[in-house]
Every structure is written in structure tokens, then in C-alpha cells.
């Protein structure tokens, strides 16, 4: 339960971000999640940190083998089971 003094400290710290919410939470004896929730319920701005960028999907071994098969003009059936590093090294050598 938040007292008026606690609400005043949360309001004074606005706009909040994660670091500020953690500091205010430690100061008033509440979790940072509670501070964020209280700030939102009071209509205060909370600036969430941006989501991490998504990594590109690595090319599959099947794609590497298909590329090698096209370059060599051969059927390389079964080569998909080879380690990715080996396939990449082979492709680099043929380039």
C-alpha cells in the first residue's frame, strides 16, 4: 500500500525508466515493478528500454549445400549432415 509520501516520491521522479524505478523502489521499500505499476496507475510516463534487436536467422546447412551443388553442378545429397563450419569452409575455398 502506497502512502501519500511514497506517491509523491514516485511522482517527483517522473518520467521513470528502469534505473529510476529501481532507485525509487529501494528508497521507499517497494519493488521496482511495484513502482512502475504505481507510476502507470498515476498516469505518469514510464520509458521502457527498447527491445533488443532480433538476430537474423543463420543460413541453414541445406541452403549452403544447395549453393555448393549449384556451383559444382553436382548432387550433394547427404552433405547436409556435415558440420556447418566445414560447409562454410568448403564454400569459401570454392569462391
RABEL-V410599 format. One record per residue. N is the residue number from 1. PHI is phi in whole degrees, 0 to 359 (* if undefined). OMEGA is omega in whole degrees, 0 to 359 (none if undefined). D_CENTER is the distance of its C-alpha to the mean C-alpha in whole Angstrom. Layout:
BEGIN
n: <N,N>
phi: <PHI,PHI>
omega: <OMEGA,OMEGA>
d_center: <D_CENTER,D_CENTER>
END
This chain:
BEGIN
n: <1,2,3,4,5,6,7,8,9,10,11,12,13,14,15,16,17,18,19,20,21,22,23,24,25,26,27,28,29,30,31,32,33,34,35,36,37,38,39,40,41,42,43,44,45,46,47,48,49,50,51,52,53,54,55,56,57,58,59,60,61,62,63,64,65,66,67,68,69,70,71,72,73,74,75,76,77,78,79,80,81,82,83,84,85,86,87,88,89,90,91,92,93,94,95>
phi: <*,267,274,297,294,296,298,296,293,295,296,294,275,294,285,270,227,299,296,295,298,294,294,295,300,295,292,259,79,233,286,295,295,295,297,297,298,294,300,294,291,276,81,274,282,236,261,283,289,296,294,296,295,282,282,289,291,290,294,280,297,299,294,295,296,298,296,297,297,293,293,275,55,228,271,247,301,95,287,298,278,289,299,304,299,294,297,294,295,297,298,296,293,279,285>
omega: <182,174,178,179,178,178,180,179,178,180,181,182,183,356,184,166,185,182,180,180,178,180,180,179,178,182,184,177,179,178,179,178,178,179,179,179,180,180,179,180,177,180,180,181,173,181,180,178,183,178,180,180,179,178,175,178,177,178,182,177,179,178,179,180,178,178,178,180,178,181,183,184,179,171,182,182,179,182,179,181,179,178,180,181,179,179,179,178,178,179,180,181,182,184,none>
d_center: <33,32,36,36,36,32,32,33,31,28,29,30,27,25,23,21,17,16,18,21,21,20,24,25,25,26,29,30,29,27,23,20,19,23,23,20,22,25,24,23,27,29,27,25,23,19,17,13,11,9,5,3,6,6,9,12,14,17,20,22,25,27,26,27,30,31,31,33,36,36,37,39,40,40,39,37,36,35,33,30,30,30,27,25,26,29,29,27,30,32,31,31,34,36,34>
END
